[in-house]
Amino acid sequence: AERLELVALDLLKSGPEGFEAAVAGCTYVLHTASPYPLSSPKTEDELVRPAVEGTLSVLRACAATPSVKRVVVTSSCAAIAYGHRGPIGAEKYNEDTWSE
């Protein structure tokens, strides 16, 4: 675990310096953060804007950091959780379930 460091940043409030400091000296970056509201968002901007802006901030910081060799960006469970009949989690999800 001494080679693994977990860093938490606010996707919308952390400036470029925060992201650059977070990836400084890293060889690999795993970006797993994405907003996940407890209730359905009123507008797409409540979910999509923070996800896109946060991901772009991480990618820009990684591009500006010579030590970073690889970046992995994971998807959010929100990509499959919405747009289906019945309550969330009531059905089994697979690769055919992804939202469009």
N, CA, C and O atoms as a MOPAC input file, in Angstrom:
PM7 MOZYME 1SCF
protein

 N      0.81900 1    -1.20100 1     0.00000 1
 C      0.00000 1     0.00000 1     0.00000 1
 C      0.85300 1     1.25100 1     0.00000 1
 O      0.33500 1     2.34300 1    -0.23100 1
 N      2.14400 1     1.12600 1     0.25200 1
 C      2.97900 1     2.32200 1     0.26900 1
 C      3.14700 1     2.92900 1    -1.11800 1
 O      3.58500 1     4.07300 1    -1.24800 1
 N      2.80300 1     2.17400 1    -2.15200 1
 C      2.90900 1     2.69500 1    -3.51500 1
 C      1.57300 1     3.19000 1    -4.03500 1
 O      1.49200 1     3.71200 1    -5.14700 1
 N      0.52700 1     3.03200 1    -3.24200 1
 C     -0.80700 1     3.46300 1    -3.64500 1
 C     -1.21400 1     4.67200 1    -2.82000 1
 O     -1.14600 1     4.65500 1    -1.59100 1
 N     -1.63300 1     5.70800 1    -3.50400 1
 C     -2.10400 1     6.91000 1    -2.82000 1
 C     -3.47900 1     7.26600 1    -3.35900 1
 O     -3.66000 1     7.39600 1    -4.57000 1
 N     -4.44400 1     7.42200 1    -2.47200 1
 C     -5.78600 1     7.84100 1    -2.85100 1
 C     -5.91500 1     9.33700 1    -2.60100 1
 O     -5.54900 1     9.83100 1    -1.53400 1
 N     -6.43800 1    10.05500 1    -3.59300 1
 C     -6.57100 1    11.50400 1    -3.49100 1
 C     -8.00500 1    11.87900 1    -3.79300 1
 O     -8.57000 1    11.43500 1    -4.79300 1
 N     -8.59500 1    12.69400 1    -2.93500 1
 C     -9.96500 1    13.16500 1    -3.14800 1
 C     -9.93300 1    14.65000 1    -3.47200 1
 O     -9.33000 1    15.44200 1    -2.74800 1
 N    -10.58400 1    15.01800 1    -4.56200 1
 C    -10.70300 1    16.41600 1    -4.96200 1
 C    -12.14900 1    16.69700 1    -5.32900 1
 O    -12.86000 1    15.80200 1    -5.78600 1
 N    -12.58400 1    17.91600 1    -5.13500 1
 C    -13.92100 1    18.32100 1    -5.58000 1
 C    -13.83400 1    18.56800 1    -7.08400 1
 O    -13.07600 1    19.42900 1    -7.52900 1
 N    -14.60100 1    17.82200 1    -7.86000 1
 C    -14.50300 1    17.89800 1    -9.32000 1
 C    -14.79000 1    19.29300 1    -9.86500 1
 O    -14.27600 1    19.65400 1   -10.92300 1
 N    -15.59600 1    20.07800 1    -9.16600 1
 C    -15.94500 1    21.40700 1    -9.67000 1
 C    -15.21700 1    22.53700 1    -8.96900 1
 O    -15.10700 1    23.62800 1    -9.52800 1
 N    -14.71700 1    22.31000 1    -7.76600 1
 C    -14.10800 1    23.40000 1    -7.00700 1
 C    -12.59700 1    23.38000 1    -7.01400 1
 O    -11.97200 1    24.40100 1    -6.72900 1
 N    -11.99300 1    22.25300 1    -7.32900 1
 C    -10.53400 1    22.17400 1    -7.35200 1
 C    -10.02600 1    22.78100 1    -8.64700 1
 O    -10.45700 1    22.39800 1    -9.73400 1
 N     -9.11900 1    23.71600 1    -8.52700 1
 C     -8.53600 1    24.34100 1    -9.70900 1
 C     -7.48900 1    23.44200 1   -10.32900 1
 O     -7.18200 1    22.38000 1    -9.78800 1
 N     -6.93500 1    23.85400 1   -11.46000 1
 C     -5.91000 1    23.04400 1   -12.14400 1
 C     -4.74000 1    22.68500 1   -11.23200 1
 O     -4.16400 1    21.60400 1   -11.36000 1
 N     -4.38600 1    23.58000 1   -10.31500 1
 C     -3.24900 1    23.32100 1    -9.42600 1
 C     -3.51200 1    22.10700 1    -8.53900 1
 O     -2.60100 1    21.32800 1    -8.26000 1
 N     -4.75500 1    21.95000 1    -8.09800 1
 C     -5.10000 1    20.81100 1    -7.24400 1
 C     -4.94100 1    19.49100 1    -7.97300 1
 O     -4.42600 1    18.52200 1    -7.41500 1
 N     -5.38400 1    19.45400 1    -9.21700 1
 C     -5.26200 1    18.22900 1   -10.00300 1
 C     -3.80400 1    17.95600 1   -10.34800 1
 O     -3.36100 1    16.80800 1   -10.30900 1
 N     -3.06200 1    18.99800 1   -10.68400 1
 C     -1.64600 1    18.81500 1   -11.00800 1
 C     -0.87500 1    18.32500 1    -9.78900 1
 O      0.00400 1    17.47300 1    -9.91600 1
 N     -1.19300 1    18.85200 1    -8.60900 1
 C     -0.53200 1    18.39600 1    -7.38100 1
 C     -0.90000 1    16.93900 1    -7.08800 1
 O     -0.06700 1    16.16900 1    -6.61100 1
 N     -2.14000 1    16.56900 1    -7.37300 1
 C     -2.60200 1    15.20300 1    -7.09900 1
 C     -1.88600 1    14.16400 1    -7.95000 1
 O     -1.65400 1    13.05000 1    -7.47900 1
 N     -1.53000 1    14.49100 1    -9.18200 1
 C     -0.88500 1    13.51000 1   -10.06800 1
 C      0.62900 1    13.67400 1   -10.13800 1
 O      1.30400 1    12.88600 1   -10.80100 1
 N      1.17300 1    14.68700 1    -9.46400 1
 C      2.62300 1    14.92600 1    -9.49100 1
 C      3.37200 1    13.69000 1    -9.01600 1
 O      3.10200 1    13.16600 1    -7.93600 1
 N      4.31000 1    13.23300 1    -9.82600 1
 C      5.12600 1    12.08400 1    -9.47600 1
 C      4.46900 1    10.73500 1    -9.72000 1
 O      5.09500 1     9.70000 1    -9.49600 1
 N      3.23300 1    10.72300 1   -10.16900 1
 C      2.52800 1     9.45800 1   -10.42600 1
 C      2.94900 1     8.86300 1   -11.76700 1
 O      3.24600 1     9.58900 1   -12.71600 1
 N      2.96900 1     7.55700 1   -11.83000 1
 C      3.21200 1     6.85500 1   -13.08400 1
 C      1.88100 1     6.45900 1   -13.71100 1
 O      1.71100 1     6.52200 1   -14.92900 1
 N      0.93700 1     6.04800 1   -12.86000 1
 C     -0.37900 1     5.61600 1   -13.31800 1
 C     -1.45100 1     6.36800 1   -12.54100 1
 O     -1.31400 1     6.60500 1   -11.34100 1
 N     -2.51600 1     6.73700 1   -13.24000 1
 C     -3.63000 1     7.44900 1   -12.60500 1
 C     -4.91100 1     6.70900 1   -12.93400 1
 O     -5.20100 1     6.43100 1   -14.09800 1
 N     -5.67200 1     6.39300 1   -11.90600 1
 C     -6.97100 1     5.74800 1   -12.05700 1
 C     -8.02400 1     6.74500 1   -11.60200 1
 O     -8.14600 1     7.03800 1   -10.41300 1
 N     -8.78500 1     7.26400 1   -12.56400 1
 C     -9.82300 1     8.25600 1   -12.26200 1
 C    -11.15900 1     7.54000 1   -12.13100 1
 O    -11.71900 1     7.07100 1   -13.12200 1
 N    -11.66400 1     7.45800 1   -10.91200 1
 C    -12.90200 1     6.72500 1   -10.65400 1
 C    -14.04200 1     7.63200 1   -10.23100 1
 O    -15.16200 1     7.15800 1   -10.03800 1
 N    -13.79200 1     8.89700 1   -10.08600 1
 C    -14.80400 1     9.80200 1    -9.54000 1
 C    -15.83700 1    10.19900 1   -10.58400 1
 O    -15.52300 1    10.44000 1   -11.74900 1
 N    -17.05200 1    10.25600 1   -10.13300 1
 C    -18.14200 1    10.77700 1   -10.94600 1
 C    -19.28600 1    11.08500 1    -9.99400 1
 O    -19.51900 1    10.34800 1    -9.03600 1
 N    -19.99200 1    12.16100 1   -10.25300 1
 C    -21.10000 1    12.48200 1    -9.34600 1
 C    -22.17600 1    11.40400 1    -9.42100 1
 O    -22.45300 1    10.85400 1   -10.48700 1
 N    -22.76500 1    11.11900 1    -8.28700 1
 C    -23.84800 1    10.13800 1    -8.25200 1
 C    -24.90800 1    10.65100 1    -7.27900 1
 O    -24.83400 1    10.39300 1    -6.07700 1
 N    -25.89000 1    11.37300 1    -7.80300 1
 C    -26.91300 1    11.94200 1    -6.93000 1
 C    -27.81800 1    10.86300 1    -6.34700 1
 O    -28.04500 1     9.82300 1    -6.96400 1
 N    -28.32500 1    11.12500 1    -5.16000 1
 C    -29.22100 1    10.17100 1    -4.51300 1
 C    -30.61700 1    10.19200 1    -5.11500 1
 O    -31.37700 1     9.23500 1    -4.97000 1
 N    -30.95100 1    11.28900 1    -5.79300 1
 C    -32.23300 1    11.36100 1    -6.48700 1
 C    -31.97200 1    11.73400 1    -7.94500 1
 O    -30.88600 1    12.19900 1    -8.29000 1
 N    -32.95800 1    11.53000 1    -8.77900 1
 C    -32.79400 1    11.83000 1   -10.20500 1
 C    -32.48900 1    13.31400 1   -10.39400 1
 O    -33.17600 1    14.16400 1    -9.82800 1
 N    -31.46600 1    13.63100 1   -11.18400 1
 C    -31.13200 1    15.03800 1   -11.41900 1
 C    -32.25400 1    15.74800 1   -12.17300 1
 O    -32.93900 1    15.15300 1   -13.00500 1
 N    -32.42500 1    17.04200 1   -11.85900 1
 C    -33.45600 1    17.83700 1   -12.53100 1
 C    -33.04300 1    18.17500 1   -13.95200 1
 O    -33.88300 1    18.23800 1   -14.84900 1
 N    -31.75800 1    18.39100 1   -14.15800 1
 C    -31.24300 1    18.68700 1   -15.49500 1
 C    -30.00100 1    17.83600 1   -15.74200 1
 O    -29.35900 1    17.35400 1   -14.80900 1
 N    -29.68700 1    17.66800 1   -17.00700 1
 C    -28.49600 1    16.92000 1   -17.39900 1
 C    -27.23300 1    17.55700 1   -16.83400 1
 O    -26.26400 1    16.86200 1   -16.52900 1
 N    -27.24500 1    18.88700 1   -16.69500 1
 C    -26.06700 1    19.59700 1   -16.20500 1
 C    -25.68800 1    19.21700 1   -14.78000 1
 O    -24.52500 1    19.36000 1   -14.40300 1
 N    -26.62100 1    18.74500 1   -13.98900 1
 C    -26.31700 1    18.35700 1   -12.61700 1
 C    -25.46500 1    17.09600 1   -12.56400 1
 O    -24.75900 1    16.87000 1   -11.58100 1
 N    -25.52100 1    16.29100 1   -13.58300 1
 C    -24.78800 1    15.03300 1   -13.60700 1
 C    -23.66900 1    15.05000 1   -14.65200 1
 O    -22.53500 1    14.66700 1   -14.36200 1
 N    -23.99000 1    15.48900 1   -15.85000 1
 C    -23.03900 1    15.41700 1   -16.96100 1
 C    -21.92900 1    16.46900 1   -16.82300 1
 O    -20.75500 1    16.14400 1   -17.00100 1
 N    -22.27700 1    17.70300 1   -16.51400 1
 C    -21.28100 1    18.77600 1   -16.44500 1
 C    -20.16700 1    18.47000 1   -15.44200 1
 O    -18.99500 1    18.56800 1   -15.80600 1
 N    -20.48000 1    18.10300 1   -14.19200 1
 C    -19.39000 1    17.78500 1   -13.26700 1
 C    -18.56200 1    16.58300 1   -13.71000 1
 O    -17.34800 1    16.55900 1   -13.51300 1
 N    -19.20600 1    15.59500 1   -14.30200 1
 C    -18.47300 1    14.41000 1   -14.75400 1
 C    -17.50000 1    14.76000 1   -15.87000 1
 O    -16.33600 1    14.36000 1   -15.82500 1
 N    -17.95900 1    15.49800 1   -16.86300 1
 C    -17.10700 1    15.86800 1   -18.00000 1
 C    -15.99600 1    16.82400 1   -17.55700 1
 O    -14.82900 1    16.61800 1   -17.89000 1
 N    -16.35400 1    17.86000 1   -16.81300 1
 C    -15.34000 1    18.83200 1   -16.38900 1
 C    -14.30800 1    18.20600 1   -15.46200 1
 O    -13.11700 1    18.50000 1   -15.56300 1
 N    -14.76100 1    17.34500 1   -14.56000 1
 C    -13.82100 1    16.67300 1   -13.66500 1
 C    -12.87200 1    15.76500 1   -14.42000 1
 O    -11.66900 1    15.76300 1   -14.15500 1
 N    -13.39600 1    14.99800 1   -15.35100 1
 C    -12.56600 1    14.09900 1   -16.14000 1
 C    -11.56900 1    14.87800 1   -16.99000 1
 O    -10.39800 1    14.50700 1   -17.07500 1
 N    -12.02600 1    15.95000 1   -17.61600 1
 C    -11.10300 1    16.76800 1   -18.42200 1
 C    -10.00900 1    17.38000 1   -17.55700 1
 O     -8.86400 1    17.47800 1   -17.99800 1
 N    -10.33200 1    17.78900 1   -16.34800 1
 C     -9.32100 1    18.35300 1   -15.44600 1
 C     -8.25400 1    17.32100 1   -15.10600 1
 O     -7.06200 1    17.62900 1   -15.09900 1
 N     -8.68100 1    16.10700 1   -14.82600 1
 C     -7.72900 1    15.03400 1   -14.53400 1
 C     -6.85800 1    14.75100 1   -15.75900 1
 O     -5.63800 1    14.63200 1   -15.63900 1
 N     -7.47500 1    14.64500 1   -16.92900 1
 C     -6.71200 1    14.34700 1   -18.15000 1
 C     -5.72600 1    15.46200 1   -18.49200 1
 O     -4.60300 1    15.18400 1   -18.91100 1
 N     -6.13000 1    16.71000 1   -18.31800 1
 C     -5.20500 1    17.83700 1   -18.58400 1
 C     -4.01100 1    17.79000 1   -17.63500 1
 O     -2.87000 1    17.99000 1   -18.04900 1
 N     -4.28700 1    17.52300 1   -16.35300 1
 C     -3.19400 1    17.44500 1   -15.38200 1
 C     -2.25200 1    16.30200 1   -15.73100 1
 O     -1.03500 1    16.45500 1   -15.62900 1
 N     -2.78900 1    15.17200 1   -16.13800 1
 C     -1.95500 1    14.03200 1   -16.51900 1
 C     -1.12200 1    14.34000 1   -17.76300 1
 O      0.04500 1    13.95800 1   -17.84400 1
 N     -1.72300 1    15.02800 1   -18.72700 1
 C     -1.00000 1    15.38800 1   -19.95200 1
 C      0.16100 1    16.33900 1   -19.65600 1
 O      1.16300 1    16.34300 1   -20.37100 1
 N      0.02400 1    17.13600 1   -18.61000 1
 C      1.06000 1    18.10300 1   -18.24800 1
 C      2.09300 1    17.51800 1   -17.28200 1
 O      3.01500 1    18.21900 1   -16.86500 1
 N      1.94800 1    16.25800 1   -16.92800 1
 C      2.84100 1    15.62100 1   -15.95000 1
 C      3.66100 1    14.54600 1   -16.65000 1
 O      3.13000 1    13.49000 1   -16.99600 1
 N      4.94000 1    14.80000 1   -16.85900 1
 C      5.77500 1    13.86500 1   -17.62600 1
 C      5.86800 1    12.45700 1   -17.03800 1
 O      6.07500 1    11.49700 1   -17.78000 1
 N      5.72100 1    12.31900 1   -15.72900 1
 C      5.85700 1    10.99200 1   -15.12400 1
 C      4.66200 1    10.07800 1   -15.39500 1
 O      4.78000 1     8.86100 1   -15.25200 1
 N      3.52400 1    10.63700 1   -15.78000 1
 C      2.32100 1     9.82800 1   -15.99700 1
 C      2.43900 1     9.07700 1   -17.32000 1
 O      2.56100 1     9.68400 1   -18.38400 1
 N      2.40100 1     7.74100 1   -17.23600 1
 C      2.50500 1     6.89700 1   -18.42600 1
 C      1.14200 1     6.42100 1   -18.91300 1
 O      0.94400 1     6.20800 1   -20.10900 1
 N      0.19600 1     6.25400 1   -17.97700 1
 C     -1.09500 1     5.68900 1   -18.35700 1
 C     -2.18100 1     6.23500 1   -17.43900 1
 O     -1.97200 1     6.43900 1   -16.24400 1
 N     -3.35700 1     6.46700 1   -18.04300 1
 C     -4.52900 1     6.92900 1   -17.29700 1
 C     -5.67300 1     5.96600 1   -17.59000 1
 O     -5.92000 1     5.61600 1   -18.74400 1
 N     -6.36100 1     5.54400 1   -16.55000 1
 C     -7.54100 1     4.70000 1   -16.68800 1
 C     -8.72700 1     5.49200 1   -16.15800 1
 O     -8.70200 1     5.97900 1   -15.02800 1
 N     -9.76100 1     5.61700 1   -16.97600 1
 C    -10.98000 1     6.31100 1   -16.57400 1
 C    -12.09400 1     5.27100 1   -16.51900 1
 O    -12.37600 1     4.59700 1   -17.51000 1
 N    -12.71900 1     5.14600 1   -15.36000 1
 C    -13.80300 1     4.17500 1   -15.22700 1
 C    -15.14400 1     4.86200 1   -15.42600 1
 O    -15.26300 1     6.07600 1   -15.26400 1
 N    -16.13500 1     4.08600 1   -15.77300 1
 C    -17.48200 1     4.60800 1   -15.95100 1
 C    -18.20000 1     4.63500 1   -14.60900 1
 O    -17.75400 1     4.03100 1   -13.63400 1
 N    -19.30000 1     5.33500 1   -14.58300 1
 C    -20.14500 1     5.39500 1   -13.39800 1
 C    -21.28400 1     4.39700 1   -13.53600 1
 O    -21.71100 1     4.08400 1   -14.64700 1
 N    -21.77200 1     3.90100 1   -12.41600 1
 C    -22.92900 1     3.01100 1   -12.48500 1
 C    -24.16300 1     3.77100 1   -12.97100 1
 O    -25.16600 1     3.15500 1   -13.33200 1
 N    -24.09600 1     5.09800 1   -12.98100 1
 C    -25.20400 1     5.89300 1   -13.52500 1
 C    -25.39400 1     5.61900 1   -15.01900 1
 O    -26.46600 1     5.87300 1   -15.56700 1
 N    -24.36000 1     5.10300 1   -15.67100 1
 C    -24.45900 1     4.80700 1   -17.10300 1
 C    -25.39600 1     3.64100 1   -17.39200 1
 O    -25.84600 1     3.47000 1   -18.52500 1
 N    -25.68900 1     2.84100 1   -16.37600 1
 C    -26.62900 1     1.74500 1   -16.58600 1
 C    -27.85100 1     1.82300 1   -15.68200 1
 O    -28.82000 1     1.09200 1   -15.88800 1
 N    -27.81600 1     2.69500 1   -14.68800 1
 C    -28.86300 1     2.69300 1   -13.66400 1
 C    -30.16500 1     3.35900 1   -14.09300 1
 O    -31.21500 1     3.07000 1   -13.52000 1
 N    -30.12200 1     4.22900 1   -15.06900 1
 C    -31.31100 1     5.00300 1   -15.41800 1
 C    -31.87000 1     4.59700 1   -16.78300 1
 O    -31.16800 1     4.03400 1   -17.62300 1
 N    -33.14200 1     4.89900 1   -16.97200 1
 C    -33.77500 1     4.63700 1   -18.25500 1
 C    -34.38600 1     3.25600 1   -18.36700 1
 O    -34.66200 1     2.78100 1   -19.46900 1
 N    -34.59700 1     2.61400 1   -17.24000 1
 C    -35.16700 1     1.27700 1   -17.22700 1
 C    -36.47000 1     1.27300 1   -16.43300 1
 O    -36.69200 1     2.12700 1   -15.57500 1
 N    -37.31200 1     0.31600 1   -16.72900 1
 C    -38.54800 1     0.16500 1   -15.96600 1
 C    -38.23000 1    -0.40200 1   -14.58900 1
 O    -37.24700 1    -1.12200 1   -14.41300 1
 N    -39.06000 1    -0.07500 1   -13.63400 1
 C    -38.91200 1    -0.62600 1   -12.29300 1
 C    -37.86400 1     0.11500 1   -11.49600 1
 O    -37.15300 1     0.96600 1   -12.03100 1
 N    -37.76600 1    -0.20500 1   -10.22200 1
 C    -36.79500 1     0.47900 1    -9.35900 1
 C    -35.36000 1     0.11600 1    -9.72600 1
 O    -35.09300 1    -0.97200 1   -10.23700 1
 N    -34.45500 1     1.02900 1    -9.46300 1
 C    -33.03600 1     0.78600 1    -9.72400 1
 C    -32.60000 1    -0.45100 1    -8.94100 1
 O    -32.89100 1    -0.57700 1    -7.75200 1
 N    -31.92100 1    -1.33800 1    -9.60100 1
 C    -31.41700 1    -2.54300 1    -8.96800 1
 C    -32.38000 1    -3.71600 1    -9.01200 1
 O    -32.03800 1    -4.81000 1    -8.56300 1
 N    -33.59100 1    -3.50700 1    -9.54900 1
 C    -34.58900 1    -4.57400 1    -9.57800 1
 C    -34.29900 1    -5.60600 1   -10.65900 1
 O    -34.81200 1    -6.72400 1   -10.60400 1
 N    -33.48900 1    -5.24400 1   -11.63000 1
 C    -33.17500 1    -6.18200 1   -12.70500 1
 C    -31.68200 1    -6.43200 1   -12.74300 1
 O    -30.90700 1    -5.66100 1   -12.17700 1
 N    -31.27800 1    -7.48600 1   -13.39600 1
 C    -29.85500 1    -7.78400 1   -13.55100 1
 C    -29.33100 1    -6.99700 1   -14.73900 1
 O    -29.98600 1    -6.91600 1   -15.77800 1
 N    -28.14800 1    -6.41900 1   -14.58000 1
 C    -27.55300 1    -5.59500 1   -15.62300 1
 C    -26.41600 1    -6.35900 1   -16.30500 1
 O    -25.72400 1    -7.16200 1   -15.67900 1
 N    -26.23900 1    -6.09100 1   -17.60300 1
 C    -25.11600 1    -6.65300 1   -18.33900 1
 C    -24.71300 1    -5.65700 1   -19.42600 1
 O    -25.16600 1    -4.51300 1   -19.40900 1
 N    -23.87300 1    -6.07400 1   -20.36400 1
 C    -23.36400 1    -5.13700 1   -21.38800 1
 C    -24.45700 1    -4.59100 1   -22.29800 1
 O    -24.24400 1    -3.57700 1   -22.96200 1
 N    -25.60400 1    -5.22500 1   -22.34800 1
 C    -26.71100 1    -4.72500 1   -23.17200 1
 C    -27.53400 1    -3.65800 1   -22.46700 1
 O    -28.43800 1    -3.07600 1   -23.06700 1
 N    -27.23600 1    -3.39700 1   -21.21800 1
 C    -28.04600 1    -2.51200 1   -20.37800 1
 C    -27.60500 1    -1.05100 1   -20.44000 1
 O    -28.36100 1    -0.18100 1   -20.00800 1
 N    -26.42800 1    -0.75000 1   -20.95200 1
 C    -25.88300 1     0.60500 1   -20.91000 1
 C    -26.84400 1     1.61400 1   -21.51700 1
 O    -27.46600 1     1.36400 1   -22.54900 1
 N    -26.95000 1     2.75500 1   -20.85800 1
 C    -27.79600 1     3.83900 1   -21.35400 1
 C    -27.21200 1     4.38600 1   -22.64500 1
 O    -26.00900 1     4.27900 1   -22.88500 1
 N    -28.06400 1     4.97000 1   -23.47200 1
 C    -27.57700 1     5.53500 1   -24.73300 1
 C    -27.38600 1     7.01600 1   -24.63700 1
 O    -26.98100 1     7.65100 1   -25.61100 1

